[in-house]
């Protein structure tokens, strides 16, 4: 066989609007190149099982081009899109390298082609629709939550949908966040005043499962003189993209971009509560909507992407501009365990939730930068649940060893994983800020500032 060259082939693309994205021959060229390059490097062996599976297969076959198709499928399925290999890889476009390697997006492309050719399994179709599940679950939340704890029901879910019977599932809220917003704003979708314009992208998880995070975010933004727009927006589309449903992800991206563009054009920034959503909007929307037939939509996607921030990133921007209020009244006083989610780390914007909590008197955040293993819907699946718990072990141990009474993470699904593994439910950093602004938020009061020196 000819030697594999590591320079990009004519099959390189991560844009699903290009015909070659869907070309199996073009894909295979890139898989061969990436697999051979990764096998020679092996820097990323520790991030997920995809790499050990790949390396073992190359050793057994002697050449990446002889790896069985079933093993390639296994490599694709074991990648849960944490994207930590991309942050470590020296051969990426972000590093300015000519090889332009993006292993997770290449496997995402391979999965999309596989699903186009063989269909999207029922489980992936169901899990890709969190808004539908949320609306159904919050219609009768007590019944839905009780069913999700019922062993017989969970066995049925495992057999029918492939959702592991032991996986802790998030509760559905009694009052979804959109309903709370409607009540709080008296039917409006925007607060009446404020210097800093921001759209609160609450995310589907906050909308249907954990509205307390959205409520805390709203209060913190309002406390910091923000005019907050909180329209009800659909899921960002990442669950569909993870399941190989590119068209479903494109529909979600289009709906969100069309809803957000008028606000962005008025000077609003978009603050996403969950780093997975901000990553999706920043990185995937411009490619998903880069359709030559609709240049106006492509431009809109780029505008929305440029205006999107992680919530902590947005709030820290206020602080850098001298507009973040530090009139805290209570404090958790002591160490606070802070988990940095994978999809926040890959954005390379810093750990701003941690940095903001540092401004609360007496707080010492303890950073845990390890994958928790949840990764969207991956940990829910029967074949991946136990592996997800093993992957998260370093994160579980790190949070426990922090010796903190308060645990935090920006990722609400990571919070579910920590609760399952450790029996502790982390707060979102914005919930800590919200509580610290109140007298009764934490047990310890913030001491008043010392009196100014008497000029006399």
Buried (B, 14 or more C-beta within 10 A) or exposed (E): EEEBEBEBBEBBBBEBBBEBBBBEEBBBBBBBBBBBBBBEBEEBBBBBBBBBBBBEBBEEEEEBBEBEEEBBEBBBBBBBBBBBBBBEBEBBBEEEEEBBBBBBBBBBBBBBBBBBEEEBBEBBBBBBBBBEBBBEBBEEBEEBBEBBEEEEEBEBBBEEBBBBBEBBBBBBBEEBBBBBBBEBBEEEBBBEEBEBBBBBBBBBBBBBBBBBBBBBBBBBBBBBBBBBBBBBBBBBBBBBBBBBBBEBBBBBBBBBBBBBBEBBEEEBBBBBBBBBBBBBBBBBBBBBBBBEEBEEBBBBBBBBBEBBBBBBBBBBBBBEEEBBBEEBBBBBBBBBBBBBBBBBBBBEBBBBBBBBBBBBBBBBBBEBBBBBBBBBBBBBBBEBBEBBBEBBBBBBBBBBEBEBBBBBBBBBBBBBBBBBBBEBEBBBBBBBBBBBBEEEBBEEBBEEEEEEEEEE
